[in-house]
Amino acid sequence: MVELLLRLYNVDDGKIFINNEDINRIPLNTLREDIGFVSQDSFLFSNIISENINLAFEELDRDKIIQSTVDADIYDNIMEFPMGFETIVGE
């Protein structure tokens, strides 16, 4: 249902309405900015750990990445990898 609301799948016109407006008439950016969603499925992109953590931002902020891992109690685990935050991970 959420994937339909986020328009990750195409929906026929006139099938889903938000505030009496056809979901297909709402600009995609507006729709996705106004809906918060946290999936219960974990997913890693085939990239380095720091890029996966920093996915939502355009520029890497090493201090924020480190603090995020400390807060999530995974910093020590990451540091055990031979390449630390530069370790390539994937699905």
PyMOL commands that set and color helices and strands:
alter all, ss='L'
color gray80, all
select helices_A, chain A and resi 2-5+23-25+28-34+49-53+62-71+75-80+84-86
alter helices_A, ss='H'
color red, helices_A
select strands_A, chain A and resi 17-18+21-22+47-48+88-89
alter strands_A, ss='S'
color yellow, strands_A
deselect
rebuild
show_as cartoon
